[in-house]
Every structure is written in C-alpha cells, then in structure tokens.
Amino acid sequence: MPPSTRPPSISRLKRQRPLLQRLVAAGQANARAAEEELASALKVAGIVLPSLAADCRSGCLSGVFLVDLGGARPDVVMRLAAVVRRGAAAESAEQRAAPG
C-alpha cells in the first residue's frame, strides 16, 4: 500500500488522542458559550427559544460544533426578527457615524 493510503497506526492514534480530546472539549465549550450568550441576549429582549441547545455531538466527526436553535412559534420568530432588524439598523447607524 502506498504511504498516502495507509491507515494511521494504532500507536499514532493513541498519541494523538489527548490533542483530539482537547480539540473536542474546546469545540463543545465554544458551542455551550454561544448558546448561553444567545440565550442571555434573547432574555434581555424577552424572547425564549425553548429548544435552544449546544449540539455537543455534532462536531465529534467533523470538528464543527453547532448550536441548535430549535423550533419556535411564529410570533416568537417575528419578535426575534424585529430585534435583529433593530440591532442591525443601530449597528449600521453607528458605523456611518464613526469617524474614519
């Protein structure tokens, strides 16, 4: 078998395991932090996404961890859209007013 197609040895995988565990833990922590940050911001706006959750299994194979926003009633989504729209407009106005 050419070297490029040879599977990694078990000993090599065992040596890499601590690094992989740290990467997975960091990805999961980032997903949880993002979930908490969004939940906190939504709480300020009086919005709750009941299914909001860090998906800590999503990235174990891909390395990309996700935050599941879940489902929400249409009225909640409309309020969320309004809050995002106001925030985007305020940020755009700040950028236009900034010198430079």
C-alpha positions as a LaTeX table, in Angstrom:
\begin{tabular}{lrrr}
\hline
Residue & $x$ (\AA) & $y$ (\AA) & $z$ (\AA) \\
\hline
Met1 & 0.00 & 0.00 & 0.00 \\
Pro2 & 1.38 & 3.47 & $-0.84$ \\
Pro3 & 2.13 & 5.57 & 2.27 \\
Ser4 & $-0.62$ & 8.08 & 1.45 \\
Thr5 & $-3.36$ & 5.44 & 1.58 \\
Arg6 & $-2.06$ & 3.53 & 4.58 \\
Pro7 & $-4.30$ & 3.95 & 7.65 \\
Pro8 & $-2.66$ & 5.54 & 10.69 \\
Ser9 & $-1.13$ & 3.13 & 13.17 \\
Ile10 & $-2.88$ & 2.46 & 16.46 \\
Ser11 & 0.09 & 3.84 & 18.39 \\
Arg12 & $-0.06$ & 7.08 & 16.38 \\
Leu13 & $-3.77$ & 7.42 & 17.06 \\
Lys14 & $-3.20$ & 6.84 & 20.78 \\
Arg15 & $-0.54$ & 9.57 & 20.81 \\
Gln16 & $-2.94$ & 11.98 & 19.09 \\
Arg17 & $-5.88$ & 11.19 & 21.38 \\
Pro18 & $-5.12$ & 13.84 & 24.05 \\
Leu19 & $-4.93$ & 16.51 & 21.36 \\
Leu20 & $-8.19$ & 15.35 & 19.81 \\
Gln21 & $-9.86$ & 15.29 & 23.22 \\
Arg22 & $-8.72$ & 18.87 & 23.87 \\
Leu23 & $-10.00$ & 19.99 & 20.47 \\
Val24 & $-13.37$ & 18.31 & 21.03 \\
Ala25 & $-13.65$ & 19.79 & 24.53 \\
Ala26 & $-12.81$ & 23.26 & 23.20 \\
Gly27 & $-15.39$ & 22.94 & 20.40 \\
Gln28 & $-18.05$ & 21.81 & 22.85 \\
Ala29 & $-17.20$ & 24.65 & 25.23 \\
Asn30 & $-17.46$ & 27.17 & 22.38 \\
Ala31 & $-20.88$ & 25.79 & 21.40 \\
Arg32 & $-22.10$ & 25.99 & 25.01 \\
Ala33 & $-20.76$ & 29.54 & 25.38 \\
Ala34 & $-22.51$ & 30.60 & 22.17 \\
Glu35 & $-25.75$ & 29.03 & 23.38 \\
Glu36 & $-25.51$ & 30.85 & 26.71 \\
Glu37 & $-24.64$ & 34.16 & 25.02 \\
Leu38 & $-27.63$ & 33.93 & 22.69 \\
Ala39 & $-29.98$ & 32.86 & 25.49 \\
Ser40 & $-28.80$ & 35.80 & 27.59 \\
Ala41 & $-29.27$ & 38.30 & 24.75 \\
Leu42 & $-32.70$ & 36.89 & 23.93 \\
Lys43 & $-33.70$ & 37.12 & 27.60 \\
Val44 & $-32.93$ & 40.86 & 27.56 \\
Ala45 & $-35.32$ & 41.14 & 24.62 \\
Gly46 & $-37.93$ & 39.00 & 26.38 \\
Ile47 & $-37.55$ & 36.13 & 23.92 \\
Val48 & $-37.13$ & 32.46 & 24.79 \\
Leu49 & $-36.23$ & 29.75 & 22.31 \\
Pro50 & $-37.26$ & 26.66 & 24.29 \\
Ser51 & $-35.22$ & 24.22 & 22.20 \\
Leu52 & $-32.01$ & 26.29 & 22.13 \\
Ala53 & $-29.14$ & 23.91 & 22.89 \\
Ala54 & $-25.50$ & 23.29 & 22.12 \\
Asp55 & $-25.19$ & 20.17 & 19.99 \\
Cys56 & $-22.10$ & 18.68 & 21.57 \\
Arg57 & $-22.13$ & 15.59 & 19.36 \\
Ser58 & $-22.29$ & 17.37 & 16.01 \\
Gly59 & $-18.58$ & 18.06 & 15.76 \\
Cys60 & $-17.09$ & 14.83 & 17.01 \\
Leu61 & $-16.51$ & 13.65 & 13.45 \\
Ser62 & $-16.46$ & 16.93 & 11.52 \\
Gly63 & $-14.82$ & 19.22 & 14.08 \\
Val64 & $-17.62$ & 21.75 & 13.57 \\
Phe65 & $-19.83$ & 22.05 & 16.64 \\
Leu66 & $-23.28$ & 23.55 & 16.24 \\
Val67 & $-25.87$ & 25.35 & 18.31 \\
Asp68 & $-29.37$ & 24.06 & 17.62 \\
Leu69 & $-31.83$ & 26.95 & 17.64 \\
Gly70 & $-34.76$ & 24.54 & 17.60 \\
Gly71 & $-38.31$ & 25.35 & 16.71 \\
Ala72 & $-40.30$ & 28.36 & 17.83 \\
Arg73 & $-43.80$ & 29.71 & 17.38 \\
Pro74 & $-44.27$ & 32.18 & 14.53 \\
Asp75 & $-44.95$ & 35.07 & 16.91 \\
Val76 & $-41.65$ & 34.43 & 18.71 \\
Val77 & $-39.78$ & 34.29 & 15.40 \\
Met78 & $-41.39$ & 37.58 & 14.31 \\
Arg79 & $-40.26$ & 39.22 & 17.58 \\
Leu80 & $-36.77$ & 37.80 & 17.10 \\
Ala81 & $-36.64$ & 39.15 & 13.54 \\
Ala82 & $-37.70$ & 42.59 & 14.78 \\
Val83 & $-34.99$ & 42.61 & 17.47 \\
Val84 & $-32.32$ & 41.54 & 14.97 \\
Arg85 & $-33.51$ & 44.18 & 12.49 \\
Arg86 & $-33.35$ & 46.94 & 15.14 \\
Gly87 & $-29.91$ & 45.80 & 16.26 \\
Ala88 & $-28.61$ & 45.69 & 12.68 \\
Ala89 & $-30.01$ & 49.15 & 11.97 \\
Ala90 & $-28.41$ & 50.55 & 15.13 \\
Glu91 & $-25.06$ & 48.98 & 14.26 \\
Ser92 & $-25.26$ & 50.35 & 10.72 \\
Ala93 & $-26.02$ & 53.84 & 12.06 \\
Glu94 & $-23.04$ & 53.62 & 14.44 \\
Gln95 & $-20.74$ & 52.67 & 11.59 \\
Arg96 & $-21.96$ & 55.58 & 9.47 \\
Ala97 & $-21.46$ & 58.00 & 12.37 \\
Ala98 & $-17.98$ & 56.75 & 13.26 \\
Pro99 & $-15.18$ & 58.98 & 12.05 \\
Gly100 & $-12.78$ & 57.45 & 9.69 \\
\hline
\end{tabular}
